[in-house]
């Protein structure tokens, strides 16, 4: 069965680091065929071009294993929009926003110019959720309803405090999917009994979490092969509308 990790980081963060070689080695050990990479911490918050270039370099070196998401802090205004366009033009295939690191409420119109680029380029947007006041699931639903042609990945599916809102929010926007990292068996069971397995994609947020453990936990709850196939590969391929080279 093919396995695609919808959310990993590379770079040096505040508490950990993750280079491309480590990522590829861990993917091999876990049986992960392909990963979608984004910058982390400082590169997400302020040094956007440096972080995007790191991701671009990794993707160019391993196009059969990696795709990348561009990041730019919307507080930088026009230069943020230009940086997103530049990074997408150099081969990245999505946009990543992290309102907590970047200092704004996720549903704020501040981020609209970046989302307009995503809409124009027809690429998906990943957004961190799970932080009170700044990144709650319904903040992302606001964005999804403002930009109905953009596919949104709800990073961490609101974990841990907003797992109920994450599922409830799906009723109000058809262009949102839950990304599984930072969740566990209880939330996975909640997704299953709520009938939203077809709106879930596998992600590890590596190096935060260990891929083998994340995979096994999902398999323990979603035991049907068709559910696993959707979560591990089919759904994320649909979210990316054929842009992933796998």
BELFEN-V46776 format. One record per backbone hydrogen bond with DSSP energy under -1.0 kcal/mol. NH is the residue of the N-H (numbers start at 1). CO is the residue of the C=O. If there is no record, write none. Layout:
<<NH | CO> <NH | CO>>
This chain:
<<4 | 232> <5 | 34> <6 | 202> <8 | 36> <9 | 206> <10 | 38> <11 | 18> <13 | 16> <18 | 11> <23 | 19> <24 | 20> <25 | 21> <26 | 22> <27 | 23> <28 | 24> <29 | 25> <30 | 26> <31 | 27> <32 | 27> <33 | 3> <34 | 3> <35 | 65> <36 | 5> <37 | 67> <38 | 8> <43 | 40> <45 | 41> <46 | 42> <47 | 42> <48 | 46> <51 | 47> <52 | 48> <53 | 49> <54 | 50> <55 | 51> <56 | 52> <57 | 53> <58 | 54> <59 | 55> <60 | 56> <61 | 57> <62 | 58> <65 | 62> <66 | 62> <67 | 35> <69 | 37> <70 | 94> <76 | 73> <77 | 74> <79 | 76> <81 | 77> <82 | 78> <83 | 79> <84 | 80> <85 | 81> <86 | 82> <87 | 83> <88 | 84> <89 | 85> <90 | 86> <91 | 88> <92 | 87> <93 | 68> <95 | 124> <96 | 70> <97 | 126> <102 | 98> <103 | 99> <104 | 99> <106 | 134> <108 | 105> <111 | 108> <112 | 109> <115 | 111> <116 | 112> <117 | 113> <118 | 114> <119 | 115> <120 | 116> <121 | 117> <123 | 118> <125 | 151> <126 | 95> <127 | 153> <128 | 97> <129 | 155> <130 | 135> <131 | 135> <135 | 131> <139 | 136> <140 | 136> <141 | 137> <142 | 138> <143 | 139> <144 | 140> <145 | 141> <146 | 142> <147 | 143> <150 | 147> <152 | 175> <153 | 125> <154 | 177> <155 | 127> <155 | 153> <157 | 154> <159 | 156> <162 | 158> <166 | 162> <167 | 163> <168 | 164> <169 | 165> <171 | 168> <172 | 169> <177 | 152> <178 | 199> <179 | 154> <180 | 201> <183 | 180> <188 | 184> <189 | 185> <190 | 186> <191 | 187> <192 | 188> <193 | 189> <194 | 190> <195 | 192> <196 | 191> <199 | 196> <200 | 197> <201 | 178> <202 | 231> <205 | 7> <208 | 205> <214 | 210> <215 | 211> <216 | 212> <217 | 213> <218 | 214> <219 | 215> <220 | 216> <221 | 217> <222 | 218> <223 | 221> <228 | 224> <229 | 225> <230 | 226> <231 | 227> <232 | 228> <233 | 229> <234 | 229> <235 | 230> <237 | 233> <238 | 234> <239 | 235> <240 | 236> <241 | 238> <242 | 237> <243 | 240> <246 | 244>>
